[in-house]
Amino acid sequence: MSSVGTRTFCALLALAALATPALSDGVARGDAAFLRRAEGGRDGHAAPEPIGEAIRAYQEALAADPRDLEARWKLLRALHFEGDFVIDEREAKRRVFDRSRILSDQGVELLAEAIGGGEQLHELSEDALQGELTRAGASSHDVAAFYFWSTVNWAAWSRVSGLLSAVRRGVANRLRDYTLLVLALEPDYEEGGADRMMAALHARLPRVPFLSGWVDRSQALPHAERALAIGPEHPGNPLLLAITLLDLHPERRAEALALLERVSAVEPRRAMEVEDLAIRREARERLELERAGEGAPRE
């Protein structure tokens, strides 16, 4: 078989796996463990055992078939949970997110081979992306989920590595491009998750010419408001809007404080107990700072 024929054959094999909806045993076991991730947790800090079980199950599924996109994005999701809600030590967090970056990069290349004709999907125009997904019969949901959790993990890595350092290494454009792909495919994924990410990028990333010149503080608020409109029950959305208003639109301080009050009193959703408790704690801490007069607007 020629090299061209070999590449085509491999791409078809990868495509067949990506288009297969069957849930593997490893993914099913991982899902069951992921649902128990709050067990043993306390005040927004999770115990390591349930999420560790989920990670191992997703790893087994991915080891059995590296082309299993669902196993890959669910492993990314689980690793992010571990890094954000289980591990406290900075270097240990960095190791988790370093691992996630590798998993993400592998998935990006797999999708380029299987669907994008060699081009990375986030580099395609929206029309071309939709056309390639339709042609391939691939799951737009799994692609959106993969890119979303890739973005979340890259953003988490940037936080522990330093935002300016991450921007200098070209991460800002990656975060933007991945998030735009999610917005194009499934804007309501994770209750407005892509708009939350875009709001945070515009609000928090340093603007460096030629590296992150697209960062625009004026775009943070529209994305934060859109996220809240998509997912009003997700406590992260009113919290993000409140912080955006306090940091960038201090003339709307009263509205921001009311939002913080609302999130500070939220009852955590059963399925999202650890995450919601952490969000509630952040809202209470920011509200306390504002009442003490220590909050300060961003430049």
ROLOLO-941422 format. One record per residue: residue in three letters; residue number from 1; x, z, y of N, C-alpha, C, O in turn. Coordinates in steps of 0.2 Angstrom, whole numbers, plus 2048, in hexadecimal, padded with zeros to 3 digits. Layout:
% residues N
R   type   seq   neast   nup   nnorth   caeast   caup   canorth   ceast   cup   cnorth   oeast   oup   onorth
R    ALA   NUM       X     Z        Y        X      Z         Y       X     Z        Y       X     Z        Y
...
This chain:
% residues 299
R   type   seq   neast   nup   nnorth   caeast   caup   canorth   ceast   cup   cnorth   oeast   oup   onorth
R    MET     1     804   800      7FA      800    800       800     804   800      806     809   804      807
R    SER     2     803   7FC      80B      807    7FC       811     806   802      815     802   806      814
R    SER     3     80B   803      81A      80A    809       81E     804   809      822     801   80F      823
R    VAL     4     802   804      824      7FB    803       828     7F6   805      824     7F1   809      825
R    GLY     5     7F6   802      81D      7F1    804       819     7F0   80B      817     7EB   80E      816
R    THR     6     7F6   80E      816      7F7    815       814     7F4   81A      81A     7F0   81E      818
R    ARG     7     7F6   818      820      7F3    81C       826     7EB   81B      826     7E8   820      827
R    THR     8     7E9   815      825      7E1    814       825     7DE   818      81F     7D9   81B      820
R    PHE     9     7E1   818      819      7DF    81C       813     7DE   823      815     7D9   826      813
R    CYS    10     7E4   826      818      7E4    82D       819     7DF   82F      81E     7DC   834      81E
R    ALA    11     7DE   82A      823      7D9    82C       828     7D2   82C      825     7CE   830      827
R    LEU    12     7D1   827      821      7CA    827       81E     7C9   82E      819     7C3   830      819
R    LEU    13     7CE   830      816      7CE    836       812     7CC   83C      817     7C8   840      816
R    ALA    14     7D0   83C      81D      7CF    842       821     7C8   841      824     7C4   846      825
R    LEU    15     7C5   83B      826      7BF    83A       828     7B9   83C      824     7B4   840      825
R    ALA    16     7BA   83B      81D      7B5    83D       818     7B5   844      818     7AF   847      817
R    ALA    17     7BA   848      819      7BA    84F       819     7B7   852      81F     7B3   857      81E
R    LEU    18     7B8   84F      825      7B5    851       82B     7AE   850      82B     7AA   854      82E
R    ALA    19     7AB   84B      828      7A4    849       828     7A0   84D      823     79A   84C      822
R    THR    20     7A4   851      81E      7A0    854       819     79D   85B      81B     7A1   85F      81E
R    PRO    21     796   85C      81B      793    862       81D     794   868      819     792   86D      81B
R    ALA    22     796   867      812      795    86C       80D     79A   872      810     79F   871      812
R    LEU    23     797   878      80F      79A    87E       810     79F   881      80B     79C   882      805
R    SER    24     7A5   881      80C      7A9    883       806     7A8   88B      805     7A6   88F      809
R    ASP    25     7AB   88D      7FF      7AA    894       7FD     7AE   898      802     7AC   89E      804
R    GLY    26     7B4   896      804      7B8    89A       808     7B5   89B      80F     7B5   8A0      812
R    VAL    27     7B2   896      811      7AF    896       818     7A9   89B      818     7A7   89F      81C
R    ALA    28     7A5   89A      812      79F    89F       811     7A1   8A6      811     79E   8AA      814
R    ARG    29     7A7   8A7      80D      7A9    8AE       80D     7AC   8B0      814     7AB   8B6      816
R    GLY    30     7AF   8AC      817      7B1    8AD       81E     7AB   8AF      823     7AC   8B4      827
R    ASP    31     7A6   8AB      822      7A0    8AC       827     79D   8B3      825     79B   8B7      82A
R    ALA    32     79D   8B5      81F      79A    8BB       81D     79E   8C1      820     79B   8C6      823
R    ALA    33     7A5   8C0      820      7A9    8C6       822     7A9   8C6      82A     7A9   8CB      82D
R    PHE    34     7A8   8C0      82D      7A8    8BF       834     7A2   8C3      837     7A2   8C6      83C
R    LEU    35     79C   8C2      833      796    8C6       836     797   8CD      836     793   8D1      839
R    ARG    36     79C   8D0      832      79D    8D7       831     7A3   8D9      836     7A5   8DF      835
R    ARG    37     7A5   8D5      83A      7AB    8D7       83E     7AA   8DD      843     7AF   8E0      845
R    ALA    38     7A4   8DF      844      7A3    8E5       848     7A4   8EC      844     7A4   8F1      847
R    GLU    39     7A4   8EB      83D      7A4    8F1       839     7AA   8F5      83A     7B0   8F3      83A
R    GLY    40     7A9   8FB      83C      7AF    900       83D     7B2   8FF      844     7B7   903      846
R    GLY    41     7AF   8FB      848      7B1    8FB       84F     7AF   900      853     7AA   904      852
R    ARG    42     7B2   901      859      7B0    906       85E     7B1   904      865     7B7   902      867
R    ASP    43     7AC   904      869      7AC    903       870     7B0   8FC      872     7B4   8FC      876
R    GLY    44     7AE   8F7      86E      7B1    8F0       870     7B8   8EF      86D     7BB   8EA      86E
R    HIS    45     7BA   8F4      868      7C0    8F3       865     7BE   8F2      85D     7BB   8F7      85A
R    ALA    46     7C0   8ED      85A      7BE    8EC       853     7C3   8EE      84E     7C9   8EF      84F
R    ALA    47     7C1   8F0      848      7C5    8F2       842     7C8   8EC      840     7C5   8E6      840
R    PRO    48     7CE   8EC      83D      7D2    8E6       83A     7CF   8E3      834     7D0   8DD      832
R    GLU    49     7CC   8E7      830      7CA    8E5       829     7C5   8E0      828     7C6   8DB      825
R    PRO    50     7BF   8E0      82C      7BA    8DB       82B     7BD   8D4      82D     7BC   8CF      82A
R    ILE    51     7C0   8D4      833      7C2    8CD       836     7C8   8CB      832     7C9   8C5      831
R    GLY    52     7CC   8D0      82F      7D2    8CD       82B     7CF   8CA      825     7D2   8C5      822
R    GLU    53     7CA   8CC      822      7C7    8C9       81C     7C4   8C2      81E     7C5   8BE      81A
R    ALA    54     7C1   8C2      824      7BF    8BB       826     7C5   8B6      827     7C4   8B0      825
R    ILE    55     7CA   8B8      82A      7D0    8B4       82B     7D3   8B2      824     7D4   8AC      823
R    ARG    56     7D3   8B6      81F      7D6    8B4       819     7D2   8AF      815     7D4   8AA      812
R    ALA    57     7CB   8B0      816      7C6    8AB       813     7C7   8A4      816     7C7   89F      812
R    TYR    58     7C7   8A4      81D      7C8    89E       820     7CE   89A      81F     7CF   894      81E
R    GLN    59     7D4   89F      81E      7DA    89C       81C     7DA   899      816     7DD   893      815
R    GLU    60     7D7   89C      811      7D6    899       80A     7D3   892      80A     7D5   88E      807
R    ALA    61     7CD   892      80E      7CA    88C       80E     7CE   886      811     7CE   881      80F
R    LEU    62     7D2   888      817      7D6    883       81A     7DC   881      815     7DE   87B      816
R    ALA    63     7DE   886      812      7E4    884       80D     7E1   87F      808     7E5   87B      805
R    ALA    64     7DB   880      805      7D8    87C       800     7D7   875      803     7D8   870      7FF
R    ASP    65     7D5   875      809      7D4    86E       80C     7D6   86E      814     7D2   870      818
R    PRO    66     7DC   86D      816      7DE    86D       81D     7DA   869      821     7DA   869      828
R    ARG    67     7D6   864      81F      7D1    860       823     7CB   863      824     7C6   860      827
R    ASP    68     7C9   869      822      7C3    86C       822     7C3   86F      82A     7C5   874      82B
R    LEU    69     7BF   86B      82E      7BF    86D       835     7BB   873      836     7BD   877      83B
R    GLU    70     7B6   874      832      7B2    87A       833     7B6   880      832     7B6   885      835
R    ALA    71     7BA   880      82C      7BE    886       82B     7C4   887      830     7C5   88D      832
R    ARG    72     7C6   881      833      7CB    882       838     7C8   885      83F     7CC   88A      841
R    TRP    73     7C2   883      841      7C0    886       847     7BE   88D      846     7BE   892      84B
R    LYS    74     7BB   88F      840      7B9    896       83F     7BF   89A      83E     7BF   8A0      840
R    LEU    75     7C5   898      83B      7CB    89C       83B     7CD   89D      842     7CF   8A2      844
R    LEU    76     7CD   898      847      7CF    899       84E     7CA   89E      851     7CD   8A2      855
R    ARG    77     7C4   89E      850      7BF    8A3       852     7C1   8AA      850     7C1   8AF      854
R    ALA    78     7C3   8AB      84A      7C4    8B1       847     7CB   8B4      849     7CC   8BA      84B
R    LEU    79     7D0   8AF      84A      7D6    8B1       84D     7D6   8B4      854     7D9   8B9      856
R    HIS    80     7D1   8B0      858      7D0    8B2       85F     7CD   8B9      85F     7CF   8BE      863
R    PHE    81     7C8   8BB      85A      7C5    8C1       85A     7CB   8C6      859     7CB   8CC      85C
R    GLU    82     7CF   8C5      854      7D4    8CA       852     7D9   8CB      858     7DA   8D1      859
R    GLY    83     7DB   8C6      85B      7DF    8C7       861     7DC   8CA      867     7E0   8CE      86A
R    ASP    84     7D6   8C9      868      7D3    8CC       86E     7D0   8D3      86C     7D0   8D7      871
R    PHE    85     7CE   8D4      866      7CA    8DA       865     7CD   8DF      860     7CA   8E5      85F
R    VAL    86     7D2   8DD      85D      7D5    8E1       858     7DC   8E4      85A     7DE   8EA      859
R    ILE    87     7E0   8DF      85C      7E7    8E0       85D     7E8   8E2      865     7E5   8DF      869
R    ASP    88     7EC   8E7      866      7ED    8EA       86D     7F4   8E8      86F     7F5   8E6      875
R    GLU    89     7F9   8E8      86B      800    8E6       86D     801   8DF      86F     7FF   8DB      86C
R    ARG    90     804   8DE      875      804    8D8       878     808   8D2      874     805   8CD      873
R    GLU    91     80E   8D4      871      811    8CF       86D     80D   8CE      866     80E   8C8      864
R    ALA    92     80A   8D3      864      806    8D1       85E     800   8CC      85F     7FF   8C8      85C
R    LYS    93     7FD   8CD      865      7F8    8C8       868     7FB   8C1      868     7F8   8BD      866
R    ARG    94     801   8C1      86B      804    8BB       86C     805   8B7      865     804   8B1      865
R    ARG    95     807   8BB      860      808    8B8       85A     802   8B5      857     802   8B0      854
R    VAL    96     7FC   8B9      858      7F6    8B6       855     7F4   8AF      859     7F2   8AB      856
R    PHE    97     7F5   8AF      860      7F3    8A9       863     7F8   8A4      862     7F6   89E      863
R    ASP    98     7FF   8A5      861      803    8A0       85F     801   89D      859     801   897      858
R    ARG    99     7FF   8A1      854      7FC    89E       84E     7F6   899      84F     7F5   894      84C
R    SER   100     7F2   89C      854      7EC    898       855     7EE   891      859     7EB   88C      857
R    ARG   101     7F3   891      85D      7F5    88B       860     7F7   886      85B     7F6   880      85C
R    ILE   102     7FB   888      856      7FD    883       850     7F7   880      84D     7F7   87A      84B
R    LEU   103     7F2   885      84B      7EC    883       848     7E8   87E      84C     7E6   879      849
R    SER   104     7E8   87F      852      7E5    87A       857     7E8   874      857     7E5   86E      857
R    ASP   105     7EF   874      858      7F2    86D       859     7F2   869      852     7F1   863      853
R    GLN   106     7F2   86C      84D      7F1    869       846     7EA   865      846     7E9   860      844
R    GLY   107     7E5   869      848      7DE    866       848     7DD   861      84D     7DA   85C      84C
R    VAL   108     7E0   861      853      7E0    85C       858     7E3   855      855     7E0   850      856
R    GLU   109     7E9   856      852      7EC    850       84F     7E7   84D      849     7E7   847      848
R    LEU   110     7E5   852      845      7E0    84F       83F     7DA   84C      842     7D9   846      83F
R    LEU   111     7D7   84E      847      7D1    84B       84A     7D3   844      84D     7D0   83F      84D
R    ALA   112     7D9   844      850      7DC    83D       853     7DC   838      84E     7DB   832      84F
R    GLU   113     7DF   83A      848      7E0    836       842     7DA   833      83F     7D9   82E      83E
R    ALA   114     7D5   838      83E      7CF    837       83B     7C9   834      83F     7C6   830      83C
R    ILE   115     7C9   835      845      7C4    833       849     7C6   82F      84F     7C3   829      851
R    GLY   116     7CC   831      853      7CD    82E       859     7D2   828      858     7D4   825      85E
R    GLY   117     7D3   825      852      7D7    81F       852     7DE   820      854     7E2   81C      857
R    GLY   118     7E0   826      853      7E7    828       856     7E7   82C      85C     7EC   82F      85E
R    GLU   119     7E2   82B      860      7E2    82E       867     7DE   835      866     7D9   836      862
R    GLN   120     7E1   83A      86A      7DE    841       869     7D7   840      86D     7D6   83D      872
R    LEU   121     7D2   844      86A      7CB    843       86C     7CA   845      873     7C6   842      877
R    HIS   122     7CE   84A      876      7CD    84C       87D     7D0   847      882     7CF   848      888
R    GLU   123     7D4   842      87F      7D6    83D       884     7D2   837      884     7D3   833      888
R    LEU   124     7CC   837      880      7C8    832       880     7C3   833      886     7C1   838      888
R    SER   125     7C0   82D      889      7BA    82E       88D     7B4   831      889     7B4   830      883
R    GLU   126     7AF   833      88D      7AA    836       88A     7A6   831      886     7A4   833      880
R    ASP   127     7A5   82B      888      7A2    826       885     7A6   824      87E     7A3   823      879
R    ALA   128     7AC   823      87F      7B0    822       879     7B0   827      874     7B0   826      86E
R    LEU   129     7B0   82D      876      7B0    833       872     7A9   833      86E     7A9   834      868
R    GLN   130     7A4   832      871      79D    832       86E     79D   82C      869     79A   82D      864
R    GLY   131     7A0   826      86B      7A0    820       867     7A4   822      860     7A2   820      85B
R    GLU   132     7AA   825      861      7AE    826       85B     7AB   82B      856     7AB   82A      850
R    LEU   133     7A7   830      859      7A4    835       855     79E   832      851     79D   833      84B
R    THR   134     79B   82E      855      795    82A       851     797   826      84C     795   825      846
R    ARG   135     79D   822      84D      79F    81D       849     7A2   821      842     7A1   81E      83D
R    ALA   136     7A5   827      843      7A8    82A       83E     7A3   82E      83A     7A4   831      835
R    GLY   137     79D   830      83D      798    834       83A     79B   83B      83A     799   83F      835
R    ALA   138     79F   83D      83F      7A2    844       83F     79D   848      842     799   846      846
R    SER   139     79E   84F      841      79A    854       844     79C   856      84B     7A2   858      84C
R    SER   140     798   854      850      79A    855       857     79A   85D      858     79E   85F      85C
R    HIS   141     796   861      854      796    868       855     79C   86B      853     79F   86F      856
R    ASP   142     79F   869      84D      7A5    86B       84B     7AB   869      84F     7B0   86D      850
R    VAL   143     7AB   863      852      7B0    861       856     7B0   865      85D     7B5   868      85F
R    ALA   144     7AA   866      860      7A9    86B       866     7AB   872      864     7AF   875      868
R    ALA   145     7A9   874      85E      7AB    87B       85D     7B3   87C      85C     7B6   881      85E
R    PHE   146     7B6   877      859      7BD    877       858     7C1   877      85F     7C5   87B      860
R    TYR   147     7BF   873      863      7C2    872       86A     7C0   878      86E     7C5   87B      872
R    PHE   148     7BA   87B      86D      7B9    881       871     7BE   887      86F     7C1   88A      873
R    TRP   149     7BE   888      868      7C2    88E       866     7CA   88D      867     7CD   891      868
R    SER   150     7CB   886      867      7D2    885       869     7D4   887      870     7D9   88A      872
R    THR   151     7CF   885      874      7D0    887       87C     7D0   88E      87D     7D4   891      880
R    VAL   152     7CC   892      879      7CB    899       87A     7D2   89C      878     7D5   8A1      87B
R    ASN   153     7D5   89A      872      7DB    89C       870     7E1   89A      874     7E5   89E      876
R    TRP   154     7E1   894      877      7E6    892       87B     7E6   896      882     7EB   898      885
R    ALA   155     7E0   898      884      7DF    89C       88A     7E1   8A3      889     7E4   8A6      88D
R    ALA   156     7E0   8A6      883      7E2    8AC       881     7EA   8AD      881     7ED   8B1      883
R    TRP   157     7ED   8A7      87E      7F4    8A7       87E     7F7   8A7      885     7FC   8AA      886
R    SER   158     7F3   8A3      889      7F6    8A3       890     7F5   8AA      894     7FA   8AB      898
R    ARG   159     7F0   8AE      892      7F0    8B4       895     7F6   8B9      893     7F9   8BC      897
R    VAL   160     7F7   8B9      88D      7FD    8BD       88B     804   8BA      88C     808   8BE      88C
R    SER   161     804   8B4      88E      80A    8B1       88F     80C   8B0      897     811   8AF      899
R    GLY   162     806   8B1      89B      807    8B1       8A2     804   8AA      8A4     806   8A5      8A2
R    LEU   163     7FF   8AA      8A9      7FB    8A4       8AB     800   89F      8AE     800   899      8AC
R    LEU   164     804   8A1      8B2      809    89C       8B6     80E   899      8B1     80F   893      8B1
R    SER   165     810   89D      8AC      814    89A       8A7     811   895      8A3     813   890      8A1
R    ALA   166     80A   897      8A1      806    892       89D     805   88C      8A1     805   886      89E
R    VAL   167     804   88C      8A7      803    886       8AB     809   882      8AC     808   87C      8AB
R    ARG   168     80F   885      8AC      815    881       8AD     816   87E      8A6     81A   879      8A6
R    ARG   169     813   880      8A1      814    87D       89A     80F   878      899     80F   875      893
R    GLY   170     80B   876      89D      806    871       89D     7FF   873      899     7FC   86F      897
R    VAL   171     7FE   87A      899      7F8    87C       895     7F2   87B      899     7ED   87A      896
R    ALA   172     7F3   87B      8A0      7EC    87B       8A4     7E9   874      8A3     7E2   875      8A2
R    ASN   173     7EC   86F      8A2      7E9    868       8A1     7E5   868      89A     7E0   866      899
R    ARG   174     7E9   86B      895      7E6    86C       88E     7DF   870      88F     7DA   86E      88C
R    LEU   175     7DF   875      892      7D9    87A       892     7D4   876      896     7CE   876      893
R    ARG   176     7D5   872      89B      7D0    86E       89E     7CD   869      89A     7C7   868      899
R    ASP   177     7D2   865      897      7D0    85F       893     7CC   861      88D     7C7   85E      88B
R    TYR   178     7CE   867      88A      7CA    869       884     7C3   86B      886     7BE   86A      882
R    THR   179     7C3   86F      88B      7BC    872       88E     7B8   86C      890     7B2   86C      88E
R    LEU   180     7BA   867      893      7B6    861       895     7B3   85E      88F     7AE   85B      88F
R    LEU   181     7B7   85D      889      7B5    85A       883     7AF   85E      880     7AA   85C      87E
R    VAL   182     7AF   865      881      7AA    869       87E     7A4   868      883     79E   868      880
R    LEU   183     7A5   868      889      79F    867       88E     79C   860      88C     796   85F      88D
R    ALA   184     7A0   85B      88A      79D    854       889     799   854      882     794   851      882
R    LEU   185     79B   858      87D      798    858       877     792   85D      876     78D   85C      873
R    GLU   186     793   864      879      78F    869       877     78F   86E      87D     792   873      87C
R    PRO   187     78C   86D      883      78D    871       888     78A   878      888     78C   87D      88B
R    ASP   188     785   879      883      782    87F       882     786   883      87C     783   889      87B
R    TYR   189     78B   881      87A      78F    884       874     791   88B      877     794   88C      87C
R    GLU   190     790   890      872      792    897       874     78F   899      87B     792   89D      87F
R    GLU   191     788   897      87C      784    899       882     788   898      888     789   89C      88C
R    GLY   192     78A   892      889      78D    890       88F     795   891      88F     798   892      894
R    GLY   193     798   891      889      79F    893       889     7A4   88E      88C     7A8   891      88F
R    ALA   194     7A2   888      88C      7A7    883       890     7A6   884      897     7AB   884      89B
R    ASP   195     7A0   885      89A      7A0    887       8A1     7A3   88D      8A3     7A6   88E      8A8
R    ARG   196     7A3   892      89E      7A6    899       8A0     7AE   897      8A0     7B1   89A      8A5
R    MET   197     7B0   893      89C      7B7    892       89C     7B9   88E      8A2     7BE   88F      8A5
R    MET   198     7B5   889      8A4      7B7    885       8AA     7B7   889      8B0     7BB   889      8B5
R    ALA   199     7B2   88E      8B1      7B2    893       8B6     7B8   897      8B7     7BB   898      8BC
R    ALA   200     7BA   899      8B1      7C0    89E       8B1     7C6   89A      8B2     7CB   89C      8B6
R    LEU   201     7C7   894      8B0      7CD    88F       8B2     7CD   88E      8B9     7D2   88F      8BC
R    HIS   202     7C8   88C      8BC      7C8    88B       8C3     7C9   891      8C7     7CC   891      8CD
R    ALA   203     7C6   897      8C5      7C7    89D       8C9     7CE   8A0      8C8     7D0   8A4      8CD
R    ARG   204     7D1   8A0      8C2      7D7    8A4       8C1     7DD   8A0      8C0     7E3   8A3      8C1
R    LEU   205     7DD   89A      8BE      7E4    896       8BD     7E7   895      8C4     7E4   894      8C9
R    PRO   206     7EE   896      8C4      7F1    895       8CA     7F1   88D      8CB     7F2   889      8C6
R    ARG   207     7F1   88B      8D1      7F0    884       8D3     7F8   881      8D4     7FB   883      8D9
R    VAL   208     7FA   87D      8D0      801    87B       8D0     801   873      8D1     7FF   870      8CC
R    PRO   209     804   870      8D6      804    869       8D7     807   866      8D0     80C   868      8CE
R    PHE   210     804   860      8CE      806    85C       8C8     805   860      8C2     805   85D      8BD
R    LEU   211     803   866      8C2      802    86A       8BB     7FB   86C      8BB     7F8   86C      8B5
R    SER   212     7F8   86F      8C0      7F1    871       8C0     7EE   870      8C7     7EA   874      8C9
R    GLY   213     7EF   86A      8CA      7ED    868       8D0     7E5   868      8D0     7E2   868      8D6
R    TRP   214     7E2   867      8CA      7DB    866       8CA     7D7   86D      8CB     7D1   86D      8CC
R    VAL   215     7DB   872      8CB      7D7    879       8CB     7D4   879      8D2     7D8   878      8D7
R    ASP   216     7CE   87B      8D3      7CA    87B       8D9     7C6   881      8D9     7C1   882      8D5
R    ARG   217     7C7   886      8DD      7C4    88C       8DD     7BC   88B      8DF     7B8   88F      8DC
R    SER   218     7BB   886      8E2      7B4    885       8E4     7B0   883      8DE     7A9   883      8DE
R    GLN   219     7B3   881      8D9      7AF    87E       8D3     7AE   884      8CE     7AA   883      8C9
R    ALA   220     7B1   88A      8CF      7B0    890       8CA     7A8   892      8CB     7A5   893      8C5
R    LEU   221     7A6   893      8D0      79F    895       8D1     79A   891      8CE     795   893      8CA
R    PRO   222     79A   88A      8CF      795    886       8CB     795   887      8C4     790   887      8C0
R    HIS   223     79B   887      8C1      79B    888       8BA     799   88F      8B7     796   88F      8B2
R    ALA   224     79B   894      8BB      798    89A       8B9     791   89B      8BA     78D   89E      8B5
R    GLU   225     78E   898      8BF      786    898       8BF     783   894      8BA     77E   895      8B7
R    ARG   226     786   88E      8B8      784    88A       8B3     784   88E      8AC     77F   88D      8A8
R    ALA   227     789   891      8AB      78A    895       8A5     784   89A      8A4     781   89B      89F
R    LEU   228     783   89E      8A9      77D    8A3       8A9     777   89F      8A8     772   8A2      8A5
R    ALA   229     776   899      8AB      76F    896       8AA     76F   894      8A3     769   894      8A0
R    ILE   230     774   892      89F      774    890       898     773   896      894     76F   896      88F
R    GLY   231     776   89B      895      776    8A1       891     775   8A8      895     779   8AC      895
R    PRO   232     76F   8A9      897      76D    8AF       89B     76E   8B5      897     76F   8BA      89A
R    GLU   233     76E   8B5      890      76E    8BB       88C     775   8BC      88A     776   8C2      887
R    HIS   234     77A   8B8      88C      781    8BA       88A     784   8BE      890     784   8BB      895
R    PRO   235     786   8C4      88E      788    8C8       894     78E   8C6      897     790   8C8      89D
R    GLY   236     792   8C2      894      798    8BF       897     796   8BA      89D     79B   8BA      8A1
R    ASN   237     791   8B7      89D      78F    8B3       8A2     78D   8B6      8A9     790   8B4      8AE
R    PRO   238     789   8BB      8A9      788    8BF       8AF     78F   8C3      8B2     790   8C3      8B8
R    LEU   239     793   8C5      8AD      799    8C8       8AF     79E   8C3      8B2     7A1   8C5      8B7
R    LEU   240     79E   8BD      8AF      7A2    8B8       8B2     7A0   8B6      8B9     7A4   8B5      8BE
R    LEU   241     799   8B5      8BA      797    8B4       8C0     798   8B9      8C5     79A   8B8      8CB
R    ALA   242     797   8BF      8C3      799    8C5       8C8     7A0   8C5      8CA     7A1   8C6      8D0
R    ILE   243     7A5   8C4      8C6      7AC    8C4       8C7     7AD   8BE      8CC     7B1   8BF      8D0
R    THR   244     7AA   8B9      8CA      7AC    8B3       8CE     7A9   8B4      8D5     7AD   8B2      8DA
R    LEU   245     7A3   8B7      8D6      7A1    8B8       8DD     7A5   8BD      8E1     7A7   8BC      8E6
R    LEU   246     7A7   8C3      8DD      7AB    8C8       8E0     7B2   8C5      8E3     7B5   8C6      8E8
R    ASP   247     7B5   8C1      8DE      7BC    8BE       8E0     7BC   8B8      8E5     7C1   8B8      8E8
R    LEU   248     7B7   8B4      8E4      7B7    8AE       8E8     7B1   8AD      8ED     7B2   8A9      8F2
R    HIS   249     7AC   8B1      8ED      7A6    8B1       8F1     7A4   8B8      8F3     79F   8BA      8F2
R    PRO   250     7A8   8BC      8F7      7A7    8C3       8F8     7A1   8C3      8FD     79E   8C9      8FD
R    GLU   251     79E   8BE      900      798    8BE       904     792   8C0      8FF     78D   8C2      902
R    ARG   252     793   8BF      8F9      78D    8C0       8F4     78F   8C6      8F0     78D   8C6      8EA
R    ARG   253     792   8CB      8F3      794    8D1       8EF     78E   8D5      8ED     78F   8D7      8E7
R    ALA   254     789   8D5      8F0      783    8D9       8EE     780   8D6      8E7     77F   8DA      8E3
R    GLU   255     780   8CF      8E7      77E    8CC       8E1     782   8CD      8DB     780   8CF      8D6
R    ALA   256     789   8CD      8DD      78E    8CE       8D8     78D   8D6      8D5     78E   8D7      8CF
R    LEU   257     78C   8DA      8D9      78C    8E1       8D7     785   8E2      8D3     786   8E6      8CE
R    ALA   258     780   8DF      8D4      77A    8DF       8D0     77B   8DC      8C9     779   8DF      8C5
R    LEU   259     77F   8D7      8C9      781    8D4       8C3     785   8D9      8BE     784   8DA      8B8
R    LEU   260     78A   8DC      8C2      78E    8E1       8BE     78A   8E7      8BC     78B   8E9      8B6
R    GLU   261     785   8E9      8C0      780    8EE       8BD     77D   8EC      8B7     77C   8F0      8B2
R    ARG   262     77A   8E6      8B7      776    8E3       8B2     77B   8E3      8AB     778   8E5      8A6
R    VAL   263     781   8E1      8AC      785    8E1       8A6     787   8E7      8A4     788   8E9      89E
R    SER   264     788   8EC      8A8      78A    8F3       8A7     785   8F7      8A3     787   8FB      89F
R    ALA   265     77F   8F4      8A3      779    8F8       89F     777   8F4      899     772   8F6      896
R    VAL   266     77B   8EE      897      778    8EA       892     779   8EE      88B     77E   8F1      88A
R    GLU   267     774   8EC      887      775    8EF       880     778   8E9      87C     775   8E4      87C
R    PRO   268     77D   8EB      878      781    8E5       874     77C   8E2      86F     778   8E6      86C
R    ARG   269     77D   8DC      86F      779    8D8       869     77C   8DA      863     782   8DB      862
R    ARG   270     778   8DA      85E      77A    8DD       857     780   8D8      854     785   8DA      852
R    ALA   271     77F   8D2      855      784    8CD       853     78A   8CC      857     78F   8C9      854
R    MET   272     78A   8CF      85D      790    8CE       861     792   8D5      864     794   8D6      86A
R    GLU   273     791   8DA      860      792    8E1       862     799   8E2      865     799   8E5      86B
R    VAL   274     79E   8E0      862      7A5    8E2       864     7A6   8DE      86B     7A8   8E1      870
R    GLU   275     7A4   8D8      86B      7A5    8D4       871     7A1   8D6      877     7A4   8D7      87C
R    ASP   276     79B   8D8      876      796    8DA       87B     799   8E1      87E     798   8E2      884
R    LEU   277     79B   8E5      879      79D    8EC       87C     7A3   8EB      880     7A4   8EF      885
R    ALA   278     7A8   8E6      87E      7AE    8E5       883     7AC   8E2      889     7AF   8E4      88E
R    ILE   279     7A7   8DE      889      7A4    8DB       890     7A1   8E0      894     7A2   8E1      89A
R    ARG   280     79D   8E5      891      79A    8EA       895     79F   8EF      898     79F   8F1      89D
R    ARG   281     7A5   8F0      894      7AA    8F5       896     7AD   8F1      89C     7AF   8F5      8A1
R    GLU   282     7AF   8EB      89C      7B2    8E7       8A1     7AD   8E8      8A8     7B0   8E9      8AD
R    ALA   283     7A7   8E7      8A7      7A2    8E7       8AC     7A2   8EE      8B0     7A2   8EE      8B6
R    ARG   284     7A2   8F3      8AB      7A2    8FA       8AE     7A9   8FB      8B2     7A9   8FF      8B7
R    GLU   285     7AE   8F9      8AF      7B5    8FA       8B2     7B5   8F7      8B9     7B7   8F9      8BE
R    ARG   286     7B3   8F0      8B9      7B3    8ED       8C0     7AE   8F0      8C5     7B0   8F0      8CB
R    LEU   287     7A8   8F2      8C2      7A3    8F5       8C7     7A6   8FC      8CA     7A5   8FD      8D0
R    GLU   288     7AA   8FF      8C6      7AD    906       8C8     7B2   904      8CE     7B3   908      8D3
R    LEU   289     7B6   8FF      8CC      7BB    8FD       8D1     7B8   8FB      8D8     7BA   8FC      8DD
R    GLU   290     7B3   8F7      8D7      7AF    8F5       8DD     7AC   8FB      8E1     7AC   8FB      8E7
R    ARG   291     7A9   8FF      8DE      7A6    905       8E1     7AC   909      8E4     7AB   90D      8E9
R    ALA   292     7B2   909      8E1      7B7    90D       8E4     7BB   909      8EA     7C0   90C      8ED
R    GLY   293     7B9   903      8EB      7BB    8FF       8F0     7C2   8FC      8EF     7C6   8FA      8F3
R    GLU   294     7C3   8FB      8E8      7CA    8F8       8E6     7C9   8F1      8E4     7CE   8EE      8E3
R    GLY   295     7C3   8EE      8E4      7C3    8E7       8E2     7C5   8E3      8E8     7C4   8E5      8EE
R    ALA   296     7C8   8DE      8E7      7CB    8D9       8EC     7CA   8D2      8EB     7CB   8D0      8E5
R    PRO   297     7C8   8CE      8F0      7C7    8C7       8EF     7CD   8C3      8ED     7D2   8C5      8F0
R    ARG   298     7CC   8BE      8E9      7D2    8BA       8E8     7D4   8B5      8EE     7CF   8B4      8F2
R    GLU   299     7DA   8B3      8EE      7DB    8AE       8F4     7D9   8A7      8F1     7DA   8A2      8F5
